[in-house]
Amino acid sequence: MNTHRTARRIVTRAATAAALATALGLGAVHTAAASAASSAPVSVRPAGTDPDGGWHQNGLRLKAADNKKVDAFVRRARNAERAISPEVRAAARISHAELIGFDQRLKSPDSLKRKVATWMRESPGQTVDESLSMINDSVRFTLQWPAGSYSQGVHTASGLLSAWGNDSTRWANTWNRTAGYKAINSAWRAPRSHQLFEVQFHTPESKAAQLETHKLYEEQRLPGTPPARVRELQAQQNAIFAAVPVPPGAERLTAPARRLSPDPARRLPVPAHLPGR
């Protein structure tokens, strides 16, 4: 192996990424906090670590070995996020999106453990490794546009993420739903780390509805919530989302085509000009 050539390639990739960040002026991307989304529902008790290294909360449990695997998963996600965030910020700037809740881009360890423990409880025999492989939102972002520019914004931002080498692995467009959550939730696989990450595409109205229904959704997902209460909570969420206007053309938005080149080293085109902001 030619170590000098490898070293030059690594430096070139790093320099390209740095040039993109500098050219786009990423520090100027407008972000907004979404503090309501990070507020824990009052019915969720604090999590705890068992003397043997296990984890528990609200009747959910992870054995010590499984808890250790989730902690390792969290560390890998945090390392991968450092390369993912600059591209999402760039896509937000170019598409004139507001980047919402950027400070909450990393899902908390306890939230991930609740999700894994819930899945393992609901599917007996499912391993912690199988559960972790299903998680696509340990790193997550929200991009938001006014309804009038939403469809073009989503098209531009998702196209850029694809062009920069991120593979679209999930595209859930719920704008055509007659009831329930409205937005586009997408998942992507980063080319170098292979880390899965989520990007939600919202309007101010759909994001406000998501924040308003957050505690209802969390209570609905708790293992001990009675079926009648689950239905009541869903009805309340449906009523809130029913008031959200559908942006023109949003229900027809689809995931970008898969990129043609598998080489992530060629994926960071620097735009010819910067959008006014």
N, C-alpha and C positions, 0 to 999 in steps of 0.2 A: 504493500500500500504506500502511495506517495504522500508522506506526511505533510510536506510543504504545500502540495496542491490542496489537501484537505483543509489545512489551516487557512489558505487563501479563500477557499469556498466559504468557510465559516465566517471569516471577517467580512466577505462580500455580502452575505445574507444579513449579517448584523447591521452593516452600513446601509443597506437598502431599507431595512425596517426603520432605522434611525432617520434616514432621509425622508421617508414618508411621514413619520411623526412630526418632524420639523416643518416640512412643507405645509402640512395641514394645520399647524398651530393647534395641536390637540388640547392644550390647556384652555383654549377659549370655548370648547364645547359646552353649551349650556346644559347644566344638569339640575334636577330638582329632587329633593328628598321625598321619600314616600314612607314617612314614619309610621303611618297607620298599618302598613303591611307588616312591619316588624314587631308590632305589639302582640304579645302572646295572649290568647283568649284566657279569660278569667278562670275557665274550667280546667285549664291545663296546669297541673302541679309541677313544681321544679323537678328536673331530672336529677338522678343520683348515680354515683358509682359504687358498686358493691365492693366489699373487702377483697374479694377474689379477682377484681378487675372487670366484673360484669357491669351492665348498665340497666337502669329501670326508670320507668315513668308511666303513671296512669295505667298500671296493669300490664304494660308492655315491658319485655325483657330481652336482653341480649347476653349470651354467655361471654365469658372473658375473651375467648379466642375470636368470637365474632365481633365483639366490641373493638378489639385490636385491629381487625381488618378494616372496619369502618374508619378508624382513626388514620390508618395508612392511606385509605382512599381520600380522606379529607386533605392530607398533606400533598398528595399528587395533584389534586384539583387546584390547590392554592398555588403550586408551582406553575401549572399550565396556564392559569389565569393571567399571569404576567405577560404572556405573549398574545393572548386572545383579546384582552381589553383594548390595546391600541388599535386593532383592526375594527372593533365595534365602534369605538369613539370616532374613528375616521369615517366609517359608513354613516354614522349619525350626522357628522358635520356636512358631508357631501350631499346627503339627502335632506338637509335642513330639518332634522329630527331633534326633538328634545329628549335627552337621555335621562330617564326617570329612575330615581333610587339607586344611583351608581354605587353609593356606599354599602348597599346591601347586595352587591353582586355575588358574594360568596354565601351559600346556604350554611347555616350554623350546624356544627356537629350534632347537636341534640335534635334538630329538625331532620337531619339525614337519618339519625338512629331511629327516630319515631317512624319514619317512612319504611325503613328496612324491617324493623320489628313488626310493623303492621302487615307488610306483605308476607313475611314468614309465618305470621299467625294465621292469616287468611288462606295461605297455601301451604298446608303441612307437607314437609319434605323438601320445600324449596330452600336452597342453601343461601348463606350470606353472599357468596360470590355471585350466584345467579341474581340475587336481588340487587346487588351493586351494579351489575351490568345493565340493569334496566333504568338506572337513574341518569337523567339527562339535564338536570337543573341544579347540580351542585355549584355550577358557575352559571349565572343567569343575568340577563339584561332586559330592559324595557325601553323601546323607542316609541315616541308619541308624535303624532302630527294632528293638526286640525282636520276635521272631516273633509274639507274641500281639497286638501293636498295629500290625504292619507294614501290613496291607492298608488299614486305616482311615487310617493315616498317609500312605501313598502317595496315596490318594484325596483327602485334604485338601490335601496339598502341591501335587500336580499341578493340582488344581482352582483353587488360588490363583494359581499361575503363569499359568494360562490366563485367569483373570478379570482379571489385571493387564495383559493385552494381549500376552502371549508366545504365539506360535503354535507348536503341537506339530508338528514336522516328521518325527520318527522316534520309534517306540515299540517297543522290542525286549524283549518279555517272554519270558524263557527258563526260567521256573520249571517249565514242563511238559516240558522236555527230559529225555530219558532218559540223556544223557551230556553232559559239558562244562559250561561256564560257567552259573551260575545267579544271576539278579538281574533287574532291569529297567534297561535303558539307554535314556534318552530324550534327544531333541535338541529344541531350541527356537530360535525366531527372535525376538530382541528387537525391540520395535516401533519404536523411534527409530533405533537404529544399524543394525538389520537383521543384527546379529551373531548367528551361530549359537553356541549353547553347549550343553553336555551336563550332564545331571543323572542320576547313577546312584542307584538306590534299593536299599539293601542291608539285610540283617540282620547282626548281629555275626558269625554263622557264615559267611555268604556272603562278607562282606568279608575275613574271615580267610583263606578259601580263595583269594580273588583275590590277596591279598598273597603267599600261599605259592606260588602258581603263576606269579607275575609273571616271575621269571627264566626259567622254562621257556617261557613264551609269547614272551618277547623272543628267546630262542635259536631258537625255532621260526620266527620271522619273518625271521631273518637270511637274506640271499640265498644264502649258501654252505652252508646246513644241508642235509645229504644227506636224500633222501626217507625212508630207513629211520629216521634220527634224528628226523625230523619226526613220524613215526607213533609212535615211542617216547615223545616228549615229550607228544603228545596223549593217549596212554594214561595217562601219569602224572597229567596234569591231570584227566582223566575220573575217576580213582580218588579224587582229593582232593574234587572237587565232588560225587561220589556220596554223600559222608558229610554233606552239608549238608541239614538239615531244610527242607521246604517250608512256609512259613507258611500258615495256613488262609486259603483264598480267593485266594492270590497268583496262581495260574495263570489266574484269570479277570479280573485287572485290565487295563483298557484305557485308552487315552489319552482325556483329556477332550475334549468336543466343542469345535469351533472357536468362538472368541468371536464374538458377534453384531456388536459395534460396532468399526469399524476405528480409532476415535479414541483414541490412547494417553493423551490428556490426562485422560480420565475413568476411568482404570484403577486408582486407588490408594485403595480404600475403607479407612478407618481402622476397625478392629474396635471394637465397643461395649465390650468388656472384654478384659483381658489374661489369657492362660492362666496358671495357676499353674505355677511352675517352680522 
